[in-house]
Amino acid sequence: MLRADAVLLEKVHASADDELARHGVAAHRIDKGLTESELIAALAAVPGTGPLVVGIRSKTQVTRAVIEATPRLVAIGAFCIGTDQIDLACARACGVAVFNAPFSSTRSVAELVMAELVTLSRQIVARSNAAHQGKWAKNAQGSREIRGKTLGIIGYGHIGSQLSVLAEAFGMQVIFHDIVAKLSLGNARQAASLHDVLSRSDFVSLHVPDTEFTRGMIGKTELAAMKSDSYLVNASRGRVVDLDALRQSLDAGHLAGAALDVYPQEPASESDRFECALQGLDNVILTPHIGGSTLEAQANIGLEVAGAVGRYLELGRTVGCVNLPQLDMPPPPSLRGKPACRLINIHRNVPGVLSRINRVIAESNVNIAGQALATLEDVGLLFVDMPLAPADSAADELCRAVAALDTSVRTRLVAL
Ligand code: NAI
């Protein structure tokens, strides 16, 4: 069984330890974020010479200095969605694979949005606030069921499509806008345009990434295009909505309410003060970026990232890797049940690199049972499957010869 070590920081969920152990990786925990120099020291202190993994969340920065000071580092697990805290370009140039968890909180976000649709439509925040103040606002004024209403989803990806299913179960009609043609789930229908969704929906929910095209995509013009008395929900990224324009639309009584989970500027920590143009309105739900903050999502993140890291260490599989080419080849059937190994080579993607590697392989007189290559811009990833035990000196010599090529960045052997 492969033997590797992982240093897990920032209270990554315990599900990660079990999943890593399943892949032969021993987890060492440090339950806080570390500075650059502390992280370098912590990684250097892990005994042994085998492959090393670091698992972080959003606080710890994995900088160039950390990566370059840790030659044993083969993979970085970002136990969250964002990877801005990692020097991805340096990791890639050094052949260090980075994995994150883009899908683990999908359901949690979709559930939060469903709760907000009902909360907004029944004016629960205003009525709850009134009750807390001793006022008995028992009336149906402005309160509606969400059944039969139209939900417009902008961005029909993982979260948008999951929300679509839940909303239909509530009896809503779903229309959506996406820049890509998408398979509609259930009775949902792709709309003709963004404007088409805005003008037909009783609720609009945003589920797009933060890109140059989505920043400010909901501003004054788009809010004006929404039906009067409709609601806006944003649990995607803060910069997608112009909050001043939203405030004006609410103050003017055009929109009936809004729910926001994300903001253009978010406090860095719980002790920092939160400021937002929408504060003080009881038809606006403000949540502190908690769309994915559930125990289930945290457990799923632990499994998703640890599983991806484990599969990378075991067989070099890079599905879900954010900075290396994606490659996933099962061991060839001809090697099943036999001593066999895989050479995993990350190289600079320059002309002639594959023929140089293959020349070394041909000269080694080792029979090749399978080979696969994937490239991504300046980096290539190669698998070479051989009918040799990893401890076999021929396999070891071949690995050393390939690693010695000046185009090779990182080369290792794993058992199949
Ligand atoms: P995804 O990548 O699966 O889906 C995004 C969809 O938006 C794709 O179908 C894409 O084609 C579409 N899209 C991209 N640009 C567009 C444009 N200009 N107009 C229309 N559609 C466009 O992403 P996923 O996982 O569904 O996440 C959606 C958003 O939710 C992301 O911004 C993510 O950061 C955010 N998120 C927020 C969380 C929270 O705690 N509130 C937790 C998890 C994700």
Residues whose N, C-alpha, C, O or C-beta is under 5 A from the ligand:
A	BS01	NAI	P102 S105 V109 I154 G155 Y156 G157 H158 I159 G160 H177 D178 I179 V180 H207 V208 P209 D210 F213 T214 A235 S236 R237 D261 H289 I290 G291 G292
